[in-house]
Amino acid sequence: MPIFEYECSECGNEFEHLVLHSSSAPQCPSCQSENITRVLSLFSPKSSTVRERGLRDARRRAGKVRFEKEHEEHKRIHKHRDHEH
């Protein structure tokens, strides 16, 4: 039974709605309008393995960015020193 996210076109309220087979069309809980749009939901990984892999990949990307910044700074310093002489 999925939970969908919606946005009300009338009042702009964003809300979640559990959809059952016997459910009627969802309404906005704020203004009871049926003029709603289903929005794309972001998912959250539940597996610790998936979470750990995501963290490892993010750290690896951050390390590459840090290395590139340090490398560019090193080149800039040496280029500056070469121009002084």
PyMOL commands that set and color helices and strands:
alter all, ss='L'
color gray80, all
select helices_A, chain A and resi 48-84
alter helices_A, ss='H'
color red, helices_A
select strands_A, chain A and resi 3-8+14-18+36-39
alter strands_A, ss='S'
color yellow, strands_A
deselect
rebuild
show_as cartoon
